[in-house]
Amino acid sequence: MPRPTLNRGALQWCGEHWINALSDTRDEEAGDQPSAWFSLYHTRYGEVGEGNVLHLVVPRAGITVICSDNPELRTWVADRFLSKSTVQTPDAGVEDASFQRLGATRDQPSWVIEWAEHRIEARWTVTEAPVIAYGPFTPGTEFFTVLFFTMASTLELDGHALPGQPYLRDIWEPTIGGRRSSSVISLNETLIEPGADRVQ
């Protein structure tokens, strides 16, 4: 019986990445400038502790903000992940926020985030089998991840549904291939800086 492969790399981060991006235009016009962008990093392991960081952009409501329940983690995630995002908002405000996870991943999970006088609820309806992938998604790093793509997701801001729907993106072509939904749940995501070798 073959033995597991041991990875000599350095563990950098473990958590989940929840993306819910909507467009009120046709797929080919959406590009990487959605009409609503919800990108939440739920950290279970990292050098600055656990917690949540949300990058939220809703241009029609004048909202461009990074919310968190761990200020040190907010800075780390912004530097490590948000700086490489396809949606760039260098002038985003920062807010302390509360985070609540609802529902079951296999069905209709959701997140509710509240800050200042605002509340955003993001919902996903999972209908497709997950994509399980491991390897060098970006230069100098390795990822293990389980990806649940869906074309059925919604965003509700301060009690009002935001217009738009998920759209197809081509950013996955160089890695797992294909045009895939702008709404995806990445579970068990693990970021590793590779070591010099591996041992069986």
C-alpha positions as CSV (number, residue, x, y, z in Angstrom):
1,M,0.0,0.0,0.0
2,P,1.5,3.4,-1.0
3,R,2.3,5.8,1.8
4,P,1.1,9.4,2.0
5,T,3.5,12.0,0.5
6,L,5.0,14.2,3.2
7,N,5.4,17.9,2.3
8,R,8.5,19.6,3.6
9,G,7.1,23.1,2.9
10,A,6.1,25.7,5.4
11,L,2.5,26.0,6.3
12,Q,1.4,29.7,5.8
13,W,-2.4,29.7,6.1
14,C,-5.4,27.5,6.5
15,G,-9.0,28.6,6.1
16,E,-11.8,29.2,3.7
17,H,-12.4,31.8,0.9
18,W,-16.0,32.7,0.1
19,I,-16.6,34.7,-3.1
20,N,-19.9,36.0,-4.2
21,A,-19.6,38.3,-7.3
22,L,-22.5,39.6,-9.2
23,S,-22.9,41.4,-12.5
24,D,-25.9,43.2,-14.0
25,T,-24.4,43.0,-17.5
26,R,-23.7,40.2,-19.9
27,D,-20.9,37.8,-19.0
28,E,-18.5,39.1,-21.7
29,E,-19.0,42.7,-20.4
30,A,-18.5,41.9,-16.7
31,G,-14.8,41.2,-16.9
32,D,-13.3,41.7,-13.4
33,Q,-15.4,44.8,-12.5
34,P,-18.5,43.2,-11.0
35,S,-21.5,45.3,-9.9
36,A,-21.1,43.7,-6.4
37,W,-18.0,42.0,-5.0
38,F,-18.0,39.9,-1.8
39,S,-14.7,38.2,-0.9
40,L,-14.4,36.8,2.6
41,Y,-11.4,35.1,4.1
42,H,-12.2,32.9,7.1
43,T,-8.9,32.1,8.8
44,R,-8.5,29.0,10.9
45,Y,-4.6,29.0,11.1
46,G,-2.2,31.8,10.4
47,E,0.7,33.6,12.0
48,V,-1.5,36.5,13.3
49,G,-4.3,34.3,14.6
50,E,-7.8,33.4,13.5
51,G,-10.7,35.5,12.4
52,N,-12.5,36.9,9.4
53,V,-11.7,39.5,6.7
54,L,-14.3,40.7,4.2
55,H,-13.5,42.8,1.1
56,L,-16.8,44.3,0.0
57,V,-17.4,46.5,-3.1
58,V,-20.8,47.8,-4.0
59,P,-20.3,50.8,-6.3
60,R,-24.0,51.7,-6.6
61,A,-24.2,52.0,-2.8
62,G,-20.9,53.9,-2.5
63,I,-19.4,51.0,-0.4
64,T,-15.8,50.0,-0.7
65,V,-14.7,48.6,2.6
66,I,-12.5,45.9,4.3
67,C,-14.3,44.6,7.4
68,S,-12.7,42.3,10.0
69,D,-12.9,41.0,13.6
70,N,-9.1,40.9,13.9
71,P,-7.3,44.1,12.9
72,E,-3.9,42.4,12.7
73,L,-5.3,39.7,10.5
74,R,-7.0,42.3,8.3
75,T,-3.6,43.8,7.5
76,W,-2.0,40.4,6.9
77,V,-4.8,39.3,4.5
78,A,-4.7,42.6,2.7
79,D,-1.0,42.2,2.1
80,R,-1.0,38.5,1.3
81,F,-4.3,38.0,-0.6
82,L,-6.2,41.2,-1.4
83,S,-3.1,42.8,-3.0
84,K,-3.3,40.1,-5.6
85,S,-7.1,40.2,-6.2
86,T,-8.5,41.0,-9.6
87,V,-10.7,43.7,-7.8
88,Q,-8.4,46.4,-6.6
89,T,-9.6,49.2,-4.2
90,P,-6.5,51.0,-2.7
91,D,-8.8,53.6,-1.1
92,A,-11.0,51.1,0.7
93,G,-12.1,52.0,4.2
94,V,-11.6,49.7,7.2
95,E,-14.2,48.7,9.7
96,D,-14.6,46.5,12.7
97,A,-17.4,44.0,12.1
98,S,-19.3,41.0,13.4
99,F,-19.5,37.8,11.4
100,Q,-22.1,35.0,11.5
101,R,-22.1,31.8,9.4
102,L,-25.5,30.2,8.7
103,G,-26.7,27.2,6.8
104,A,-25.0,24.0,5.6
105,T,-22.3,23.9,2.9
106,R,-24.1,21.1,1.1
107,D,-27.3,23.1,0.7
108,Q,-27.6,26.9,1.2
109,P,-24.9,28.4,3.3
110,S,-24.7,32.1,4.1
111,W,-22.7,34.7,5.9
112,V,-24.1,37.7,7.7
113,I,-21.7,40.6,8.4
114,E,-22.6,43.8,10.3
115,W,-20.6,46.9,10.7
116,A,-21.4,50.6,11.5
117,E,-25.0,51.0,10.2
118,H,-24.7,48.3,7.5
119,R,-25.6,44.6,7.1
120,I,-24.7,42.4,4.2
121,E,-26.0,38.9,3.7
122,A,-24.4,36.6,1.1
123,R,-26.1,33.3,0.1
124,W,-25.0,30.4,-2.1
125,T,-27.0,27.5,-3.4
126,V,-24.6,24.6,-3.9
127,T,-25.7,22.2,-6.7
128,E,-22.5,21.0,-8.3
129,A,-19.9,18.5,-7.2
130,P,-16.7,20.0,-5.8
131,V,-13.5,20.4,-7.6
132,I,-10.6,19.0,-5.6
133,A,-7.2,20.4,-6.5
134,Y,-3.6,20.6,-5.2
135,G,-0.5,22.2,-6.6
136,P,1.2,25.5,-7.7
137,F,-1.7,27.8,-8.3
138,T,0.7,30.8,-8.1
139,P,4.5,31.0,-8.4
140,G,6.4,30.0,-5.3
141,T,3.4,28.6,-3.5
142,E,1.3,25.4,-3.3
143,F,-2.4,25.2,-2.5
144,F,-4.7,22.4,-1.5
145,T,-8.4,23.4,-2.0
146,V,-11.9,22.1,-2.4
147,L,-13.9,24.4,-4.7
148,F,-17.7,24.6,-4.9
149,F,-18.7,26.7,-7.9
150,T,-22.3,27.9,-8.3
151,M,-24.3,30.0,-10.6
152,A,-26.9,30.5,-7.9
153,S,-25.9,33.1,-5.3
154,T,-27.3,36.4,-4.0
155,L,-26.3,39.4,-2.0
156,E,-28.6,41.5,0.3
157,L,-27.4,44.9,1.6
158,D,-29.3,46.5,4.4
159,G,-32.4,44.4,3.7
160,H,-32.4,45.0,-0.1
161,A,-31.4,42.5,-2.7
162,L,-28.6,43.6,-4.9
163,P,-29.3,43.2,-8.7
164,G,-27.2,41.0,-10.8
165,Q,-26.2,37.3,-11.0
166,P,-23.0,35.2,-11.1
167,Y,-21.1,35.3,-14.4
168,L,-18.4,33.2,-16.0
169,R,-14.7,34.1,-15.5
170,D,-11.6,32.8,-17.4
171,I,-9.2,33.3,-14.5
172,W,-9.2,29.5,-13.9
173,E,-7.9,28.6,-17.4
174,P,-4.2,28.4,-16.4
175,T,-4.8,26.2,-13.4
176,I,-7.9,23.9,-13.3
177,G,-9.1,24.9,-16.7
178,G,-12.4,26.2,-18.1
179,R,-14.6,29.3,-17.6
180,R,-16.1,29.1,-14.2
181,S,-18.6,30.9,-12.0
182,S,-17.7,34.2,-10.2
183,S,-19.3,32.7,-7.1
184,V,-17.3,30.0,-5.4
185,I,-16.7,28.5,-2.0
186,S,-13.2,27.4,-1.3
187,L,-13.1,25.1,1.7
188,N,-10.1,23.5,3.4
189,E,-7.8,25.9,1.6
190,T,-4.2,25.5,2.6
191,L,-1.3,27.7,1.5
192,I,2.2,26.2,1.6
193,E,5.5,27.6,0.7
194,P,7.3,24.6,-0.8
195,G,10.4,23.1,0.7
196,A,13.4,21.9,-1.1
197,D,12.2,18.3,-1.3
198,R,9.5,15.9,-0.3
199,V,9.8,12.5,1.3
200,Q,7.7,9.4,0.8
